[in-house]
C-alpha cells in the first residue's frame, strides 16, 4: 500500500526524485515496473541513487531493472508508443526491436500532441485578446473621445477571436483522426 502511495506521488509530480522517507520504503521492483511502463531508462535509476544516498539508502538495482523489463513489455507496444507521443515523452531507443506498428503509433501520437499544443496556443491568444478588449473599455471609460476607437478596435478583436475559435474547431476535428 505504501508503494502505491509512492507511485501516486511520482505520477502526479512527474519527477524522478524521491524523498528520504520514500527511499526507505520504496519497492524497487514495483518502481522499476512503473518506470518501464513509462519508458524511462537508466538515467531515472541514477537519479534515485543520488537522491537516496542523501538518506543513506542504496536502491536495489537488480530489483529495479527486473521491474523495468516487465514495465517495458507494457511500454513497447503500439499503445505505449502512442501514449509516449501524445505526452511528448521519448520512445525511440527504448524498445528493441522497434516495430513498424510502434513507429506508426508514435507518429500518430506525436501528431495528436502537436495539434493539442497548437490548440492550447490559440486558446492563450484568445485569452490575451479578451484582456485587450477589457483594457480598451476600461481605458475608454476615462476618456470619452476614445469610446469610438474602443468600439472599432474591440470589433476587430472580436473578429479575430471568432477566427481563432473557428481554427480551434477545425483543429479539434482534425485531431480526432489521430486518436488511437
C-alpha positions in Angstrom: 0.0 0.0 0.0 2.9 2.4 0.8 4.3 1.6 -2.6 1.1 2.7 -4.3 1.1 6.0 -2.5 4.7 6.4 -3.5 3.8 5.8 -7.2 0.9 8.2 -7.0 3.2 10.9 -5.8 5.7 10.3 -8.5 3.0 10.2 -11.2 1.4 13.4 -10.0 4.7 15.2 -9.6 6.1 13.9 -12.8 9.7 13.9 -11.4 12.1 11.1 -10.6 13.3 12.4 -7.3 12.5 10.6 -4.1 12.4 12.0 -0.6 14.4 10.3 2.2 11.2 8.7 3.5 10.2 7.4 0.1 13.7 5.9 -0.4 13.4 4.0 2.9 10.0 2.3 1.9 10.5 2.0 -1.9 9.6 -1.2 -3.6 12.3 -1.1 -6.2 10.9 -3.8 -8.4 7.4 -2.1 -8.5 9.1 1.3 -9.1 11.0 -0.3 -12.0 7.8 -1.6 -13.4 6.2 1.9 -13.2 9.3 3.5 -14.8 9.5 0.8 -17.6 5.8 1.3 -18.4 6.5 5.0 -18.9 9.6 4.3 -21.0 12.2 5.6 -18.5 15.8 4.5 -18.8 18.9 4.2 -16.7 19.0 7.9 -16.0 15.9 7.5 -13.9 17.7 4.9 -11.6 20.7 7.1 -11.4 18.5 10.0 -10.1 17.1 7.6 -7.5 20.6 6.6 -6.4 21.7 10.2 -6.0 18.6 11.1 -4.0 18.6 8.1 -1.8 22.3 8.4 -1.0 21.3 11.5 1.0 19.1 9.3 3.1 21.8 6.6 3.4 19.7 4.2 1.3 21.2 2.2 -1.6 18.5 1.4 -4.2 18.2 -2.3 -5.3 19.4 -2.0 -8.9 18.6 -5.7 -9.8 15.0 -5.4 -8.5 14.5 -2.1 -10.3 16.0 -3.5 -13.6 13.8 -6.6 -13.4 10.8 -4.5 -12.8 11.7 -2.1 -15.6 12.0 -5.0 -18.0 8.4 -6.1 -17.1 7.2 -2.5 -17.4 8.8 -2.2 -20.9 6.6 -5.0 -22.0 3.7 -2.6 -21.5 5.5 0.3 -23.0 7.0 -1.4 -26.0 3.6 -1.8 -27.7 1.8 0.4 -30.3 -0.4 1.7 -27.4 2.7 2.6 -25.3 4.3 4.3 -28.3 1.2 6.3 -29.0 1.0 7.3 -25.3 4.6 8.5 -25.4 3.9 10.6 -28.5 0.7 12.1 -27.0 2.5 13.0 -23.8 5.6 14.3 -25.6 7.8 11.7 -24.0 10.7 9.9 -25.8 10.1 6.4 -27.3 12.9 5.9 -29.8 15.7 3.7 -28.5 13.7 2.4 -25.5 12.5 -0.8 -27.2 14.4 -3.4 -29.2 13.4 -4.0 -31.8 11.1 -1.1 -32.7 8.3 -2.4 -35.0 6.6 -0.5 -37.8 3.3 -0.6 -35.9 5.0 1.0 -32.9 6.6 3.7 -35.0 3.3 4.4 -36.8 1.6 4.7 -33.4 4.3 7.0 -32.1 4.0 9.3 -35.1 0.2 9.4 -34.7 0.6 10.3 -31.0 3.2 12.9 -31.8 0.8 14.5 -34.3 -2.0 14.4 -31.8 0.4 16.2 -29.3 1.4 18.8 -31.8 -2.3 19.6 -32.7 -3.1 19.8 -29.0 -0.2 22.3 -28.5 -1.5 24.4 -31.3 -5.0 24.4 -29.8 -3.5 25.5 -26.4 -1.5 28.3 -28.1 -4.7 29.6 -29.9 -6.6 29.5 -26.6 -4.0 31.6 -24.9 -4.2 34.1 -27.8 -8.0 34.3 -27.3 -7.4 35.0 -23.5 -5.0 37.8 -24.4 -7.4 39.3 -26.9 -10.2 39.3 -24.4 -7.9 41.0 -21.9 -7.0 43.6 -24.5 -10.7 44.3 -25.1 -11.3 44.7 -21.3 -8.3 47.1 -21.2 -9.6 49.1 -24.1 -13.0 49.6 -22.5 -11.5 50.3 -19.1 -9.3 53.0 -20.7 -12.1 54.4 -22.8 -14.3 55.0 -19.8 -11.8 57.6 -18.6 -11.6 59.4 -21.9 -14.9 60.0 -23.8 -13.1 60.6 -27.1 -11.7 57.1 -27.1 -15.1 55.4 -26.9 -15.4 55.3 -30.7 -11.9 54.0 -31.1 -12.7 51.4 -28.4 -15.8 50.2 -30.3 -13.9 49.9 -33.6 -10.9 48.2 -32.1 -12.9 45.8 -30.0 -14.9 44.9 -33.1 -11.7 43.9 -34.9 -10.5 42.0 -31.8 -13.9 40.1 -31.6 -13.5 39.2 -35.2 -10.0 37.8 -34.5 -11.4 35.8 -31.6 -14.1 34.4 -33.8 -11.4 33.4 -36.4 -9.3 31.7 -33.7 -12.3 29.8 -32.4 -13.1 28.6 -35.9 -9.5 27.5 -36.3 -9.7 25.6 -32.9 -12.8 23.8 -34.0 -11.1 22.6 -37.2 -8.0 21.5 -35.3 -10.2 19.6 -32.9 -11.9 17.8 -35.8 -8.5 17.1 -37.4 -7.1 15.8 -34.2 -9.8 13.2 -33.9 -8.2 11.3 -36.8 -5.1 10.9 -34.7 -6.8 9.1 -31.7 -5.6 5.6 -31.0 
